[in-house]
Amino acid sequence: MVALSEQDVSLFIPHRATMQMLSRVVRGEADVTEGELDILPDNPFCFNGRIAAVTGIEWMAQVVAAHGGLEAWREGRDADVGFLLGTPKCTVAVAYFEPGQRLRIRAEKIWGDEEMLQFHCTIHDRADDREVMSGNLNVFRPRDLQGYVSAGEGSGA
């Protein structure tokens, strides 16, 4: 059996090229998914050698995406596209991240059905296991993405 961490992250998330920042998915259970991120100097959000802490929301969202992607992967489907609706509760203990840091990101499903879900996410710095960010993420994962997008055509939105 191949370890989850040895699988290509692109199997689990729809992000591509420089927007695929998650390095590994290391745990995937019914309600909990964990990933790791090795912050590289070419990170698209890196300016003057630093990455604003708010970028952690995107990283947490990628682990949430991996949660749904793991379900799809196990069922032989492509990863679903979802939308981050908001972060009603977010705590940040750092002002920025830096290339070279290694982070562990955990997403635990709090509630939800197939389309509307909420996850509690945390980011820990792997150097000292310190929690550097936490927050709840509300997401929308349409059952029929094409139908959802088509319904918006011509609406002026």
Secondary structure as GFF3:
##gff-version 3
##sequence-region A 1 157
A	DSSP	three_ten_helix	4	6	.	.	.	ID=ss1
A	DSSP	three_ten_helix	9	11	.	.	.	ID=ss2
A	DSSP	three_ten_helix	17	19	.	.	.	ID=ss3
A	DSSP	beta_strand	24	28	.	.	.	ID=ss4
A	DSSP	beta_strand	32	38	.	.	.	ID=ss5
A	DSSP	beta_strand	46	47	.	.	.	ID=ss6
A	DSSP	beta_strand	50	52	.	.	.	ID=ss7
A	DSSP	three_ten_helix	53	55	.	.	.	ID=ss8
A	DSSP	alpha_helix	56	74	.	.	.	ID=ss9
A	DSSP	beta_strand	83	92	.	.	.	ID=ss10
A	DSSP	beta_strand	96	97	.	.	.	ID=ss11
A	DSSP	beta_strand	102	112	.	.	.	ID=ss12
A	DSSP	beta_strand	116	125	.	.	.	ID=ss13
A	DSSP	beta_strand	130	140	.	.	.	ID=ss14
A	DSSP	alpha_helix	145	152	.	.	.	ID=ss15
###
